[in-house]
Amino acid sequence: MLLATEHGEAVETAVVFVRHRQAAGQVKNPGGLVVDYLRQPAKYVLPERLHSAPVDEAARKVRALQAIQVAEQQAEQAVKQERQRLAALPPAEQFSALRGSLKVLLRPLGKEAWAGLERLCLSGQLSALDVREEAARAIGKLELQSYLDDLQAQIAEAAPD
């Protein structure tokens, strides 16, 4: 819904554009194309007849909302599939795949705690995927420091003697 409110009438143009491209067999991910069109319209050249297509305002809004809903559902499905793929990886591969995002999310952790986190994730004692999701959730709730404190305590508790 956010894209529809931010981009207003451009949503209808995006939907018409995507349908035009679909008719030509040039679209693999219609929802993604709608979102990309709305965020980066300068990347796309519209055929002249698409600029002048008269559309009933109510129908335009309904189709725009439907297109956004489809795009959101496709994005959610892609996130689920990626999570399942990562969850199925062995601990070392999972950590390797998520190392970059963990570094960004857990930047304030410090080198010593990072080394401990890496050791725990590589051994499978912690799931890198779970750590990433919990850190992202903590950031969203503005509770990162509390999460980092808990994580550091967990790392210290598991440290080899």
ZAGU-163210 format. One record per residue (C-alpha): x, y negated, z; residue number from 1; residue in three letters. Coordinates in pm, 1 decimal, padded with zeros to 6 digits. Layout:
N
        X        Y        Z pos code
        X        Y        Z NUM  ALA
...
//
This chain:
161
        X        Y        Z pos code
  00000.0  00000.0  00000.0   1  MET
  00287.1 -00237.5  00069.7   2  LEU
  00402.0 -00239.7 -00292.8   3  LEU
  00047.9 -00316.6 -00408.6   4  ALA
  00022.9 -00619.0 -00180.9   5  THR
  00373.2 -00741.4 -00261.7   6  GLU
  00343.8 -00710.3 -00638.3   7  HIS
 -00027.3 -00774.4 -00698.1   8  GLY
 -00114.4 -00771.2 -01064.8   9  GLU
  00226.7 -00635.5 -01164.8  10  ALA
  00112.0 -00298.9 -01029.9  11  VAL
 -00144.8 -00266.9 -01307.4  12  GLU
  00114.3 -00354.1 -01567.3  13  THR
  00343.6 -00092.0 -01417.3  14  ALA
  00069.2  00170.4 -01436.2  15  VAL
 -00009.3  00082.2 -01797.2  16  VAL
  00361.7  00093.6 -01878.2  17  PHE
  00404.8  00435.7 -01714.9  18  VAL
  00099.0  00575.9 -01893.9  19  ARG
  00238.2  00444.8 -02221.8  20  HIS
  00572.1  00616.0 -02153.4  21  ARG
  00392.8  00936.6 -02042.4  22  GLN
  00204.1  00947.1 -02370.6  23  ALA
  00541.6  00943.2 -02545.3  24  ALA
  00667.1  01223.9 -02317.7  25  GLY
  00933.2  01004.1 -02158.3  26  GLN
  00842.5  01032.9 -01789.0  27  VAL
  00954.8  01298.7 -01541.3  28  LYS
  00855.7  01115.8 -01220.1  29  ASN
  00564.6  00873.3 -01278.9  30  PRO
  00546.2  00757.7 -00917.3  31  GLY
  00916.4  00685.2 -00909.0  32  GLY
  00894.3  00494.0 -01237.0  33  LEU
  00607.7  00278.5 -01101.5  34  VAL
  00809.1  00195.7 -00791.0  35  VAL
  01125.1  00122.9 -00992.2  36  ASP
  00930.2 -00091.4 -01239.6  37  TYR
  00786.1 -00298.6 -00955.0  38  LEU
  01120.4 -00341.2 -00780.0  39  ARG
  01327.1 -00405.3 -01094.9  40  GLN
  01098.0 -00527.6 -01375.6  41  PRO
  01387.0 -00682.9 -01567.8  42  ALA
  01514.3 -00329.9 -01647.6  43  LYS
  01209.1 -00258.7 -01862.3  44  TYR
  01087.9 -00399.0 -02193.6  45  VAL
  00713.7 -00380.6 -02241.6  46  LEU
  00568.0 -00321.2 -02586.5  47  PRO
  00379.7 -00636.3 -02694.0  48  GLU
  00041.4 -00463.4 -02694.2  49  ARG
  00082.2 -00377.8 -02324.2  50  LEU
  00113.7 -00747.2 -02234.3  51  HIS
 -00228.7 -00829.1 -02373.8  52  SER
 -00434.5 -00526.7 -02266.4  53  ALA
 -00749.4 -00668.6 -02101.2  54  PRO
 -00846.6 -00474.9 -01790.8  55  VAL
 -01138.4 -00513.0 -01553.8  56  ASP
 -01006.5 -00657.8 -01223.9  57  GLU
 -01179.0 -00401.4 -00998.7  58  ALA
 -01060.2 -00111.6 -01214.7  59  ALA
 -00711.8 -00259.0 -01216.9  60  ARG
 -00700.7 -00270.3 -00836.8  61  LYS
 -00831.6  00085.6 -00803.1  62  VAL
 -00576.5  00221.6 -01049.6  63  ARG
 -00300.0  00023.4 -00884.5  64  ALA
 -00384.3  00164.9 -00541.7  65  LEU
 -00406.5  00514.6 -00687.2  66  GLN
 -00066.7  00475.9 -00851.7  67  ALA
  00086.7  00360.1 -00524.9  68  ILE
 -00070.4  00650.8 -00337.1  69  GLN
  00066.7  00896.4 -00591.8  70  VAL
  00411.5  00736.4 -00568.9  71  ALA
  00404.1  00756.0 -00189.6  72  GLU
  00294.4  01121.2 -00197.1  73  GLN
  00570.9  01207.4 -00442.0  74  GLN
  00827.2  01027.2 -00228.8  75  ALA
  00708.2  01211.7  00082.7  76  GLU
  00729.7  01543.1 -00102.3  77  GLN
  01083.4  01464.5 -00220.1  78  ALA
  01186.1  01381.1  00137.9  79  VAL
  01036.0  01709.9  00262.1  80  LYS
  01216.4  01908.3 -00005.4  81  GLN
  01548.1  01739.1  00071.4  82  GLU
  01502.0  01806.0  00442.8  83  ARG
  01431.3  02174.0  00372.7  84  GLN
  01739.3  02195.8  00149.4  85  ARG
  01960.6  02039.4  00417.1  86  LEU
  01810.6  02251.5  00695.8  87  ALA
  01896.8  02567.7  00502.4  88  ALA
  02266.9  02478.6  00474.8  89  LEU
  02526.2  02634.2  00706.1  90  PRO
  02635.3  02390.7  00981.9  91  PRO
  02963.3  02287.2  00815.7  92  ALA
  02796.9  02215.7  00480.3  93  GLU
  02510.6  02033.1  00649.7  94  GLN
  02753.0  01812.7  00841.0  95  PHE
  02954.4  01747.3  00526.4  96  SER
  02638.9  01647.7  00335.5  97  ALA
  02525.8  01411.9  00613.2  98  LEU
  02863.4  01275.3  00727.6  99  ARG
  02822.1  00942.7  00545.4 100  GLY
  02476.7  00864.2  00677.5 101  SER
  02577.5  00975.3  01027.8 102  LEU
  02880.4  00744.0  01016.2 103  LYS
  02654.7  00451.6  00927.4 104  VAL
  02383.6  00531.3  01181.6 105  LEU
  02624.9  00614.8  01462.4 106  LEU
  02887.9  00347.9  01392.3 107  ARG
  02901.7  00232.0  01757.7 108  PRO
  02971.0  00587.8  01879.6 109  LEU
  03349.9  00556.1  01886.2 110  GLY
  03626.1  00783.4  01754.6 111  LYS
  03644.8  01021.4  02049.8 112  GLU
  03269.9  01077.0  02066.5 113  ALA
  03256.9  01107.6  01686.1 114  TRP
  03517.4  01385.5  01699.2 115  ALA
  03310.7  01562.8  01963.8 116  GLY
  02994.7  01522.2  01756.7 117  LEU
  03172.4  01660.5  01452.8 118  GLU
  03296.0  01961.6  01651.2 119  ARG
  02945.7  02034.4  01784.6 120  LEU
  02784.6  01998.8  01444.1 121  CYS
  03043.7  02214.7  01269.0 122  LEU
  03001.2  02487.1  01530.4 123  SER
  02622.3  02474.1  01501.0 124  GLY
  02569.6  02363.1  01861.6 125  GLN
  02408.3  02048.4  01724.8 126  LEU
  02223.3  02008.0  01397.7 127  SER
  02358.2  01718.5  01191.7 128  ALA
  02013.6  01689.0  01034.7 129  LEU
  01844.2  01656.9  01373.4 130  ASP
  02104.4  01405.3  01491.3 131  VAL
  02049.7  01193.7  01180.0 132  ARG
  01671.7  01201.2  01218.4 133  GLU
  01684.4  01122.1  01591.1 134  GLU
  01928.1  00834.9  01533.1 135  ALA
  01708.9  00691.0  01259.0 136  ALA
  01403.4  00722.4  01483.5 137  ARG
  01591.5  00548.9  01769.4 138  ALA
  01694.1  00266.0  01538.8 139  ILE
  01333.7  00227.5  01425.5 140  GLY
  01221.3  00201.7  01787.0 141  LYS
  01510.1 -00032.4  01875.3 142  LEU
  01640.9  00230.7  02117.5 143  GLU
  01974.1  00313.2  01955.7 144  LEU
  02185.8  00238.2  02261.7 145  GLN
  01977.3  00469.9  02477.3 146  SER
  02007.6  00741.9  02213.4 147  TYR
  02384.8  00689.5  02187.0 148  LEU
  02417.8  00714.4  02565.4 149  ASP
  02226.0  01044.6  02564.8 150  ASP
  02427.2  01175.8  02271.2 151  LEU
  02758.1  01083.1  02434.1 152  GLN
  02650.3  01261.3  02753.5 153  ALA
  02561.1  01569.3  02550.0 154  GLN
  02898.1  01556.6  02373.6 155  ILE
  03085.7  01517.0  02703.9 156  ALA
  02893.7  01803.7  02860.9 157  GLU
  02985.3  02034.4  02573.9 158  ALA
  03351.6  01926.0  02564.6 159  ALA
  03601.0  02211.2  02601.0 160  PRO
  03781.0  02215.4  02935.1 161  ASP
//
